[in-house]
Amino acid sequence: MTTTLRDAPPHVDWPVRGRFDLARSIGFGFGGRLAASGDTMRLAFVLDGYAAQVGVAATQPAPDLVRFEVVGDVDPERAAAQAARVLSLDEDATGYDRMVDRDPLLRAAYDERPGLRPPLFHSAYEALVWAVLSARRPTEQMREIRDRLSRAHGRVLDVAGKTVAALPTPEQLLAVRSFPGIPDVKLRRMHAIAAAARDGRLDTEALRMRDVADVGAELRGFEGIGPFYAELVTVRALGHTDVLPATEPRVMAATAARLGREPLSPTDFAEVAEAWRPWRTWACVALRAAA
């Protein structure tokens, strides 16, 4: 439900199905996202369709409710739905909760960060841009460059009293001819991704409906996107609940440590993970986060 108060941005109340603690998502850093603290999660992203940017402030006034305050001249419901996907709130997690409760290994890991659901990249487009930027470069350095790029060529929004910069839209990115800290080869690769997003080939919801292996193979067609970064998109941008990571050794190591079975072969890991269907992605995030 969308509500607008006088002189306040519209907000959408999103029902939470299953356990969720927003503070865990706020404090969870991955990729180019910094872990933060407080009771408000501030997001700024390119809205699905990739023609405009939006800011969203997420709060959790009750265990079964998350409130999205929307900043920008966009449909609040669309912005809230995308923010919900980013926080994995578009899924009914009651089945996941039951699986965790009956699996001693997962329960022990989950109890390290109770209420955590996998936070995702804002979209396939933003995940691929980050993949190109961060490849073989220090994460902190490229996070700063992405922020400078967003402030110079994207959009800066005031979200819950703080300024947050959203990445350039594909059209805006294609207009960037050079930028300090981004080599020409990386900018060329980012332009290819932006062109694909502009032309409708990186629609996150559409990719989500397709076969994971087919999408991964298609993403590897972009220059600079190998198996690791293709999986980054399919696992951490599309929001699948049951994709078993194949290029993330830290998840396998975390599982082996808890089982006391080091080293754990990929085959052994896959056999252990069979018990976690249809929540293998979420289970792996819980294990990695606990480690």
C-alpha positions in Angstrom: 0.0 0.0 0.0 1.3 3.4 -1.0 0.8 6.3 1.4 1.8 10.0 1.0 2.0 12.4 3.9 2.1 16.1 3.4 5.6 17.3 2.6 7.0 13.8 3.0 8.0 11.3 0.3 5.5 8.5 -0.5 6.0 5.2 1.3 5.0 1.6 0.6 4.5 -0.9 3.3 5.7 -4.3 2.3 4.6 -7.5 4.2 7.3 -9.8 5.4 6.6 -13.5 5.1 9.0 -15.5 7.3 11.8 -14.3 9.6 13.7 -11.1 8.6 15.9 -8.6 10.4 16.6 -5.5 8.4 19.6 -4.6 10.7 21.4 -7.8 9.4 21.1 -6.5 5.8 22.3 -3.1 6.7 25.3 -4.6 8.4 26.1 -7.0 5.5 28.7 -5.8 3.1 29.4 -7.5 -0.2 30.7 -6.5 -3.6 30.9 -2.8 -3.6 28.4 -2.3 -0.8 29.7 -1.0 2.6 28.3 -2.5 5.8 26.6 0.2 7.8 24.7 0.5 11.1 21.5 2.1 12.3 17.9 1.3 11.7 17.6 2.8 8.1 18.9 1.2 5.0 19.5 3.8 2.3 19.5 2.6 -1.4 20.0 4.5 -4.6 19.7 2.6 -7.9 18.7 2.6 -11.5 15.0 1.6 -11.6 14.2 -1.5 -13.6 13.7 -0.4 -17.2 17.0 1.5 -16.8 15.7 5.0 -17.7 15.6 6.7 -14.3 17.2 6.6 -10.8 15.4 6.4 -7.5 16.2 6.5 -3.8 14.7 4.3 -1.2 14.9 4.4 2.6 14.0 1.1 4.2 12.9 0.7 7.8 11.3 -2.1 9.7 8.6 -0.8 12.1 7.4 -4.4 12.9 8.8 -7.9 12.4 6.3 -8.6 9.7 6.6 -5.2 7.9 9.2 -3.2 6.0 8.5 0.3 5.0 10.0 1.8 1.8 10.1 5.6 1.6 10.6 6.5 -2.1 12.5 9.5 -3.3 12.3 10.5 -7.0 9.7 11.1 -9.7 8.9 7.4 -10.2 6.1 5.0 -9.4 6.5 4.2 -5.7 5.2 0.7 -6.1 7.7 -0.2 -8.8 10.6 1.2 -6.7 9.4 -0.7 -3.6 9.1 -3.9 -5.5 12.7 -3.6 -6.7 13.9 -2.7 -3.2 12.0 -5.7 -1.9 13.8 -7.9 -4.5 17.2 -6.4 -3.4 16.4 -7.5 0.2 15.0 -10.9 -0.9 11.6 -9.8 0.6 9.8 -10.9 -2.6 10.1 -14.5 -1.3 7.9 -16.3 1.2 10.7 -17.5 3.6 8.6 -19.6 5.9 9.8 -22.8 4.1 13.4 -21.7 4.5 12.8 -21.0 8.2 11.5 -24.6 8.6 14.5 -26.1 6.8 16.9 -24.1 8.9 15.2 -25.2 12.1 15.5 -28.9 11.3 19.1 -28.8 10.0 21.7 -28.5 12.8 24.5 -27.3 10.6 22.4 -24.6 9.0 20.8 -23.6 12.3 24.3 -23.1 13.9 25.3 -20.8 11.0 22.0 -19.0 10.9 22.1 -18.2 14.6 25.3 -16.2 13.9 23.2 -13.7 11.9 19.5 -14.5 12.6 17.1 -12.9 10.2 19.6 -12.4 7.4 18.3 -12.9 3.9 20.7 -12.6 0.9 21.0 -8.9 0.0 21.3 -8.6 -3.8 22.7 -6.2 -6.4 20.1 -3.7 -7.5 19.9 -5.3 -11.0 21.8 -7.4 -13.5 23.0 -4.2 -15.2 24.5 -2.8 -12.0 26.1 -6.2 -11.1 27.8 -6.4 -14.4 29.0 -2.8 -14.3 30.5 -3.6 -10.8 32.1 -6.8 -12.2 33.9 -4.9 -14.9 35.0 -2.1 -12.6 36.2 -4.3 -9.8 38.0 -7.0 -11.8 41.6 -7.3 -10.6 41.4 -4.0 -8.7 41.1 -3.3 -5.0 37.5 -3.3 -3.9 37.8 -0.1 -1.8 39.4 1.8 -4.6 36.8 0.8 -7.2 34.0 1.5 -4.8 35.2 5.0 -4.5 35.6 5.4 -8.2 32.0 4.0 -8.8 30.7 6.6 -6.3 32.5 9.4 -8.0 31.2 8.2 -11.4 27.7 8.1 -10.0 27.9 11.6 -8.5 29.4 13.0 -11.7 27.2 11.2 -14.3 24.4 9.5 -12.4 22.1 11.1 -9.8 22.5 12.2 -6.2 19.5 11.8 -4.0 18.7 12.9 -0.5 17.6 9.6 1.2 16.5 9.9 4.8 18.7 12.9 5.4 21.9 11.7 3.7 23.0 12.0 0.1 23.4 8.8 -1.8 24.5 8.5 -5.5 22.8 6.2 -8.0 24.8 4.7 -10.9 24.3 6.4 -14.3 21.5 5.0 -16.5 22.7 3.1 -19.6 22.2 6.2 -21.7 24.1 8.4 -19.3 26.9 5.8 -19.1 27.2 5.6 -22.9 27.8 9.4 -23.0 30.8 9.1 -20.7 33.9 9.2 -23.0 36.5 9.0 -20.3 36.7 9.0 -16.5 39.7 9.2 -14.0 40.5 5.8 -12.6 38.7 3.8 -15.3 40.9 2.5 -18.0 39.7 2.7 -21.6 39.3 -1.1 -21.8 37.1 -1.1 -18.8 35.0 1.8 -20.1 34.6 0.0 -23.4 33.3 -3.1 -21.6 31.0 -1.0 -19.5 29.6 0.6 -22.7 28.8 -2.8 -24.1 26.9 -3.7 -20.9 25.1 -0.3 -21.0 24.1 -0.9 -24.7 22.7 -4.3 -23.9 20.7 -2.9 -20.9 19.4 0.0 -23.1 18.3 -2.5 -25.7 16.4 -4.6 -23.2 18.8 -7.6 -23.1 19.5 -7.2 -19.3 16.0 -7.0 -17.9 16.5 -8.5 -14.4 13.0 -10.0 -14.1 13.1 -11.5 -17.6 16.6 -13.1 -17.0 15.3 -14.4 -13.7 12.6 -16.4 -15.6 15.1 -18.2 -17.9 17.3 -21.2 -17.4 20.2 -20.3 -15.1 22.8 -22.1 -17.3 21.6 -20.4 -20.4 21.7 -17.0 -18.8 25.2 -17.7 -17.5 26.5 -18.7 -20.9 24.9 -15.5 -22.4 26.6 -13.3 -19.8 29.9 -14.8 -20.5 29.6 -13.4 -24.0 30.4 -9.9 -22.6 34.1 -9.1 -22.7 35.6 -9.4 -19.3 32.8 -11.5 -17.8 34.0 -15.1 -17.1 32.4 -17.8 -15.0 32.9 -16.1 -11.7 31.2 -12.9 -12.6 28.5 -14.6 -14.6 27.7 -16.5 -11.5 27.8 -13.3 -9.5 24.9 -12.1 -11.6 22.8 -15.3 -11.6 23.3 -15.8 -7.8 23.5 -12.3 -6.4 21.5 -10.2 -8.8 18.6 -12.3 -10.1 17.6 -13.5 -6.7 17.3 -17.3 -7.3 16.8 -19.2 -4.1 18.2 -22.6 -5.3 21.4 -22.0 -7.3 24.5 -23.8 -5.8 27.6 -21.6 -6.2 30.2 -23.3 -8.3 32.9 -20.6 -8.3 32.8 -19.6 -4.6 35.4 -21.6 -2.7 34.8 -19.7 0.6 31.3 -21.2 0.9 32.7 -24.7 0.4 35.4 -24.0 3.0 32.9 -22.7 5.5 30.8 -25.8 5.1 33.8 -28.1 5.4 34.9 -26.3 8.6 31.5 -26.8 10.2 31.4 -30.5 9.1 34.9 -31.1 10.2 35.6 -32.7 6.8 38.3 -30.6 5.3 39.0 -30.6 2.5 35.5 -31.0 1.0 35.4 -31.8 -2.7 32.9 -30.1 -5.0 31.1 -33.4 -5.4 30.9 -33.9 -1.6 29.7 -30.3 -1.2 27.0 -30.8 -3.8 25.8 -34.0 -2.0 25.6 -32.1 1.4 23.7 -29.3 -0.3 21.0 -31.6 -1.6 19.4 -31.4 1.8 19.0 -27.6 1.3 16.8 -27.7 -1.8 15.0 -25.5 -2.8 17.0 -22.9 -0.7 20.6 -23.8 -1.6 21.5 -20.2 -2.5 20.2 -18.9 0.8 21.8 -21.7 2.8 25.2 -20.9 1.2 24.8 -17.2 2.1 24.1 -18.1 5.7 27.2 -20.3 5.9 29.4 -17.7 4.2 28.1 -14.9 6.4 28.7 -16.9 9.6 32.2 -17.5 8.5 
